[in-house]
């Protein structure tokens, strides 16, 4: 469980297209086997420490002739941002994906001391 100091909590959220590979025969659409892509997200302003982040697919466009395989996750979460990672494998053909995300965490406050 992640605990927060209750003085100042912030929520940042967004939506981003991770890729649109059907337009140019990109790897998610034209290739087979293990594939992945990552997109860096920068928060509107830095949190005091690494926030709790959740991500989910809000739009996916996949070829109905193949198995639908998808894995979406986060990595490299820090106070300034994180990466969204999308993976697929096998014969799955993914045309495009949009992800929505939300970060919740402590914001800096006036009494913080910067000793770095």
N, C-alpha and C positions, 0 to 999 in steps of 0.2 A: 504494500500500500504506500502510495506517495502522500506525504503530509505537507501542507502549506502553512506558512505564517499567515494569519488572517488580516494583516494590516492592509494589503493591497493585492488583489487577485485580478489577473487579466485573462481575457479570452480572445484569441485570434482565430480566424477561420478563412477558408478560401476554397476555390474550385479551379482546377487546371486540367487542360488536355495533356495527357502524358505522351501520346503519339497519335498519328493518323497515317498508318503505313499503307493503306490500300491505294492511296493517291499516287505513290511513287514506287510500289512494289518493295516496300521496306521489309526488314527481317521478320517482323511479327506476322506479316501477311504472306510473304513469299517463301520463307524458309521453313524448315522442320527441325525438330530436336529442341534441346534446351535453349531458351532465349530470355534475355532480361533487358530492362531499361530502367534508368533511374533519373529522377527530376529533382533538382535542388529547389527547396522552398525557403524563402527568407521572410521572417516575421516582420510585421509593420514596424515594430520596435522591439529591442531585446528584452527578454524576461530577466529576472534576477538570477535564476538558475534554470537548468533544463526543465521545461514544462512536461506535462503529460500530453501525449499526442495520439489522436486516433485518425484513421484514414479508411475510406471505403470507396468502392466504385459507384459512381452516380450515373454513368452511361458506359455501356459496352456494346460493341458491334462486332459480332463473331460470325464466321461462316458456319451455317447450319449443316454442312455436309461432313464436318469433322467433329471430333470430340471437343467439348468445351472444358478447357483446363485453364485456371487462372489462380494466381497467388499475388496478393497485394499486401505490402507491409511498409514499415518505416525503418530507417537506420540513421546513424550519425546525428541523433537528436542532441542539440545543444541550446544555449540561451538565445542564439541568433537565428536558428533555423534547423532544418532537417532534410532528409531525402526520402522521397516516395519511391519504392521499388516495385515494379510489376514483372512477374515471371510467367512464362508458359512453357510447354514442352510437348513432345510427341508431334502429331500431325495437326494440332490446333492452329487455326488461321484467325488472327485477331486483326480486324480492320482499324479500330480506334478504341481508346479508353479515356474517360474523364474521371478524375478522382476528386472527392471532396474531403477536406480535412479540418480538424479542430484541435487547437492547443490551449491548455488551461494551466496557468502557473502563477507564481509570485512575480509581481512587478517590482522594480527598484523603488525605494522610497527615500525621502529627503535625509533621513538619519543614517543611511548606509555610508560606510567609510570605504573608500577605494584605496587599498594598500598595495595594489599591484604596480 
